[in-house]
Amino acid sequence: MSLFTFIIKRAVPIPKLLNYNSYAFVGAHPDDIEVGCGSTVARLTSMGKRVCFIIATDGGYGTLDPSLDKETLIKIRQEEAVKAAALLGVDDVRFLGFPDGGEYDMRRLKDKIAIELAKFKPDIIFTIDNHVKSEIHPDHIMTGRATEIAMLYSSFPLMMRDLGIEETAIPKGIAYYYTDKPNSYVKFNKQMLNMRFEALATHQSQFLCDEEMKKNFKLLKIVIRLMAKRYGIRRLYKYADAYRVLSIMHTHCLADASEF
């Protein structure tokens, strides 16, 4: 890190995630938020914070069960998402309904997310880190990109008016999950880790539809637990989730923030 970058980071610090009141979690599919942030959500709701989930796609391809048709699966996955969110203390789940698999216009997705942000008015927005080189899922990449642009647009009244809404949001920052460059951590306890696993198990069509997926689900839980311990050690705590966090000022015309 250069001296100039160090000075900028001190002058415009990274937002401290727990210091705000309202949080919007944006996921590409009905299970992404629980996988990437479930324990953080549990901690925030336990603190009485306002939390909403915004789910970009309908999850219509998210099963290995060939007996299900697409429309039935979409309905099942929405029901599972609502139940999973409730287990984490969230009763505000917003479905945008874009088709699973990336066959849609990212600009339309950006507009829809911006509208929901303007309505909810989050202080912090969580989304998938679309800058990770190893990420190949088009829904993850497009949702992350659409969310960060929507964050910018949602604060401009004339832009939002063109989208048919007179409201705006004034977010303080963005937190990327599924990231390979974490700079912020949220500590949590064993109960919150177990709440995450319970919420994930609610997505039966995704994780528990056959014996192979059940094996994969057990592996996923092991990976989540190991990562939580890994990040917890960095913060001298038992468990933690990791995020790359930037303030609004970091995301526009400040190239050095790429090193944060």
SEVO-607726 format. One record per residue (C-alpha): residue number from 1; x, y negated, z negated. Coordinates in Angstrom, 2 decimals. Example, Ala and Ser with C-alpha at 12.3 -4.5 7.8 and 13.67 -1.06 7.14 Angstrom:
// residues 2
PT   nr        X        Y        Z
PT    1    12.30     4.50    -7.80
PT    2    13.67     1.06    -7.14
// end
This chain:
// residues 260
PT   nr        X        Y        Z
PT    1     0.00     0.00     0.00
PT    2     1.43    -3.36     1.04
PT    3     1.69    -6.31    -1.35
PT    4    -0.99    -8.15     0.63
PT    5    -3.36    -5.17     0.41
PT    6    -2.71    -4.93    -3.33
PT    7    -3.56    -8.62    -3.77
PT    8    -6.73    -8.30    -1.70
PT    9    -7.81    -5.28    -3.71
PT   10    -7.32    -7.24    -6.93
PT   11    -9.09   -10.32    -5.58
PT   12   -12.01    -8.34    -4.11
PT   13   -12.28    -5.25    -6.32
PT   14   -14.02    -1.98    -5.53
PT   15   -17.50    -1.92    -7.09
PT   16   -17.79     0.09   -10.29
PT   17   -20.52     2.54    -9.42
PT   18   -22.29     2.81   -12.76
PT   19   -22.58    -0.94   -13.31
PT   20   -25.65    -1.50   -11.14
PT   21   -29.38    -0.87   -11.32
PT   22   -30.55     0.57    -7.99
PT   23   -29.10     3.21    -5.69
PT   24   -30.10     4.53    -2.26
PT   25   -28.74     7.94    -1.27
PT   26   -28.82     8.62     2.47
PT   27   -28.48    12.19     3.73
PT   28   -28.50    13.66     7.20
PT   29   -30.45    16.77     6.13
PT   30   -32.77    17.65     3.24
PT   31   -29.92    19.23     1.18
PT   32   -26.95    16.92     1.86
PT   33   -27.48    14.59    -1.09
PT   34   -27.68    17.46    -3.57
PT   35   -24.56    19.10    -2.15
PT   36   -22.49    15.92    -2.14
PT   37   -23.90    13.88    -5.02
PT   38   -26.31    15.98    -7.08
PT   39   -24.59    15.54   -10.42
PT   40   -24.07    11.82    -9.84
PT   41   -27.80    11.47    -9.17
PT   42   -28.54    13.32   -12.41
PT   43   -26.29    10.97   -14.34
PT   44   -27.81     7.85   -12.80
PT   45   -31.39     8.91   -13.49
PT   46   -30.43     9.85   -17.06
PT   47   -29.27     6.24   -17.46
PT   48   -32.63     4.93   -16.26
PT   49   -31.38     3.68   -12.89
PT   50   -33.64     3.23    -9.84
PT   51   -32.82     5.90    -7.23
PT   52   -34.30     6.77    -3.86
PT   53   -33.40     9.40    -1.26
PT   54   -33.50     8.60     2.45
PT   55   -33.31    11.72     4.64
PT   56   -32.54    11.09     8.29
PT   57   -33.50    14.33    10.05
PT   58   -36.32    16.83     9.71
PT   59   -33.96    19.75     9.07
PT   60   -35.76    21.73    11.76
PT   61   -32.78    23.97    12.58
PT   62   -31.56    24.51     9.02
PT   63   -32.15    28.21     8.50
PT   64   -30.89    31.57     9.68
PT   65   -34.34    33.13     9.29
PT   66   -35.55    33.89    12.86
PT   67   -39.10    34.56    11.65
PT   68   -39.69    30.86    11.00
PT   69   -40.90    28.51    13.69
PT   70   -39.59    24.96    13.77
PT   71   -42.72    23.14    12.61
PT   72   -43.18    25.49     9.67
PT   73   -39.53    25.05     8.68
PT   74   -39.78    21.25     8.79
PT   75   -42.72    21.34     6.38
PT   76   -40.93    23.80     4.08
PT   77   -37.76    21.74     4.01
PT   78   -39.61    18.55     3.12
PT   79   -41.36    20.34     0.26
PT   80   -38.04    21.77    -0.92
PT   81   -36.42    18.33    -0.76
PT   82   -39.12    16.74    -2.89
PT   83   -38.85    19.51    -5.50
PT   84   -35.05    19.31    -5.55
PT   85   -35.10    15.53    -5.97
PT   86   -37.58    15.85    -8.84
PT   87   -35.24    18.22   -10.67
PT   88   -32.62    15.46   -10.52
PT   89   -35.07    12.84   -11.79
PT   90   -35.95    11.26    -8.41
PT   91   -39.55    10.78    -7.27
PT   92   -38.88     8.47    -4.31
PT   93   -37.95    10.53    -1.22
PT   94   -38.24     8.96     2.24
PT   95   -38.20    11.09     5.38
PT   96   -37.26     9.41     8.66
PT   97   -38.09    12.49    10.74
PT   98   -35.37    12.38    13.39
PT   99   -34.81    15.75    15.10
PT  100   -32.17    18.00    13.55
PT  101   -29.10    18.44    15.75
PT  102   -28.13    14.92    16.82
PT  103   -30.39    14.53    19.89
PT  104   -31.60    11.01    19.10
PT  105   -30.54     7.39    19.49
PT  106   -28.30     6.29    16.62
PT  107   -29.50     2.71    17.07
PT  108   -33.06     3.76    16.26
PT  109   -31.78     5.63    13.23
PT  110   -29.90     2.52    12.12
PT  111   -33.06     0.44    12.43
PT  112   -35.14     2.89    10.40
PT  113   -32.53     3.09     7.63
PT  114   -32.22    -0.72     7.55
PT  115   -35.98    -1.03     7.07
PT  116   -35.94     1.41     4.13
PT  117   -32.97    -0.40     2.58
PT  118   -34.76    -3.73     2.89
PT  119   -37.83    -2.26     1.19
PT  120   -35.94    -0.54    -1.64
PT  121   -33.21    -3.18    -2.12
PT  122   -30.39    -1.01    -3.46
PT  123   -27.30    -2.41    -5.12
PT  124   -25.20     0.57    -3.96
PT  125   -25.73     2.78    -0.91
PT  126   -24.38     6.34    -0.82
PT  127   -23.86     7.99     2.56
PT  128   -21.75    10.58     4.37
PT  129   -18.19     9.56     5.23
PT  130   -18.30     9.57     9.02
PT  131   -14.61     8.57     9.20
PT  132   -13.36    12.02     8.10
PT  133   -11.44    13.56    11.01
PT  134   -12.53    17.14    10.27
PT  135   -16.27    16.38    10.27
PT  136   -17.94    17.70    13.44
PT  137   -21.66    17.82    12.62
PT  138   -23.35    15.20    14.81
PT  139   -26.05    14.48    12.24
PT  140   -23.45    13.81     9.54
PT  141   -21.40    11.55    11.78
PT  142   -24.38     9.63    13.13
PT  143   -26.09     9.26     9.76
PT  144   -22.97     7.90     8.10
PT  145   -22.35     5.47    10.94
PT  146   -25.98     4.38    11.15
PT  147   -26.12     3.78     7.39
PT  148   -23.09     1.52     7.22
PT  149   -24.40    -0.59    10.11
PT  150   -27.88    -0.63     8.56
PT  151   -26.35    -1.91     5.33
PT  152   -24.98    -4.90     7.24
PT  153   -28.18    -5.55     9.20
PT  154   -30.48    -5.23     6.20
PT  155   -29.13    -8.45     4.66
PT  156   -29.92   -10.66     7.68
PT  157   -33.52   -11.97     7.66
PT  158   -33.71   -12.65    11.40
PT  159   -32.47    -9.17    12.24
PT  160   -35.00    -7.62     9.90
PT  161   -37.77    -9.83    11.27
PT  162   -37.07    -8.42    14.72
PT  163   -37.60    -4.99    13.19
PT  164   -41.00    -6.10    11.91
PT  165   -40.22    -6.69     8.26
PT  166   -39.84    -9.93     6.30
PT  167   -37.82    -8.35     3.48
PT  168   -34.04    -8.06     3.16
PT  169   -31.56    -6.23     0.95
PT  170   -28.44    -7.57    -0.72
PT  171   -26.31    -4.45    -1.32
PT  172   -23.10    -4.84    -3.29
PT  173   -21.27    -1.88    -1.79
PT  174   -21.21     1.49    -0.10
PT  175   -20.05     4.84    -1.51
PT  176   -19.05     7.57     0.93
PT  177   -19.48    11.20    -0.09
PT  178   -18.00    14.23     1.72
PT  179   -14.89    12.04     1.81
PT  180   -11.20    12.87     2.09
PT  181   -10.07     9.49     0.69
PT  182   -11.73     9.08    -2.71
PT  183   -10.99     5.95    -4.72
PT  184   -13.81     6.14    -7.29
PT  185   -15.15     8.85    -9.57
PT  186   -18.35     9.48   -11.50
PT  187   -18.00    11.64   -14.57
PT  188   -20.73    14.09   -15.57
PT  189   -21.32    16.94   -18.00
PT  190   -22.06    20.64   -17.62
PT  191   -25.81    20.10   -17.87
PT  192   -25.68    17.73   -14.89
PT  193   -23.64    20.26   -12.92
PT  194   -26.25    22.94   -13.65
PT  195   -29.03    20.53   -12.63
PT  196   -27.27    20.17    -9.29
PT  197   -27.15    23.95    -8.82
PT  198   -30.82    24.25    -9.77
PT  199   -31.73    21.55    -7.24
PT  200   -29.68    23.27    -4.53
PT  201   -31.39    26.59    -5.23
PT  202   -34.70    24.90    -4.45
PT  203   -33.57    24.74    -0.80
PT  204   -34.34    28.44    -0.34
PT  205   -34.86    28.22     3.41
PT  206   -31.34    26.86     3.77
PT  207   -29.38    28.85     1.22
PT  208   -31.34    31.92     0.16
PT  209   -33.08    33.16     3.32
PT  210   -30.97    36.32     3.71
PT  211   -28.17    38.25     2.03
PT  212   -25.43    36.53     4.04
PT  213   -26.68    33.07     3.07
PT  214   -26.95    34.16    -0.56
PT  215   -23.27    35.07    -0.45
PT  216   -22.47    31.70     1.13
PT  217   -24.52    29.95    -1.55
PT  218   -22.48    31.61    -4.29
PT  219   -19.33    30.45    -2.52
PT  220   -20.72    26.91    -2.21
PT  221   -21.37    26.79    -5.95
PT  222   -17.81    27.94    -6.64
PT  223   -16.43    25.24    -4.32
PT  224   -18.57    22.53    -5.92
PT  225   -17.49    23.60    -9.41
PT  226   -13.80    23.69    -8.44
PT  227   -13.98    20.27    -6.80
PT  228   -15.80    18.84    -9.81
PT  229   -13.04    20.14   -12.08
PT  230   -10.34    18.89    -9.71
PT  231   -11.75    15.37    -9.66
PT  232   -12.54    15.50   -13.36
PT  233    -8.89    16.19   -14.17
PT  234    -7.95    12.98   -12.36
PT  235   -10.19    11.05   -14.77
PT  236    -9.29    13.03   -17.90
PT  237   -12.78    14.51   -17.97
PT  238   -14.21    17.96   -17.42
PT  239   -16.22    17.22   -14.26
PT  240   -16.50    14.37   -11.76
PT  241   -17.76    13.56    -8.26
PT  242   -15.47    11.62    -5.92
PT  243   -16.34     8.82    -3.50
PT  244   -14.69     6.28    -1.24
PT  245   -16.22     3.00    -2.35
PT  246   -16.06    -0.36    -0.60
PT  247   -17.71    -3.67    -1.35
PT  248   -19.64    -5.51     1.34
PT  249   -16.72    -7.89     1.82
PT  250   -14.41    -4.93     2.50
PT  251   -16.56    -3.71     5.40
PT  252   -16.44    -6.75     7.66
PT  253   -13.34    -8.49     9.11
PT  254   -10.96    -7.12     6.46
PT  255    -8.79    -4.47     8.11
PT  256    -6.62    -3.95     5.01
PT  257    -9.62    -2.43     3.25
PT  258    -9.03     0.66     5.40
PT  259    -6.23     1.44     2.93
PT  260    -8.44     1.22    -0.15
// end
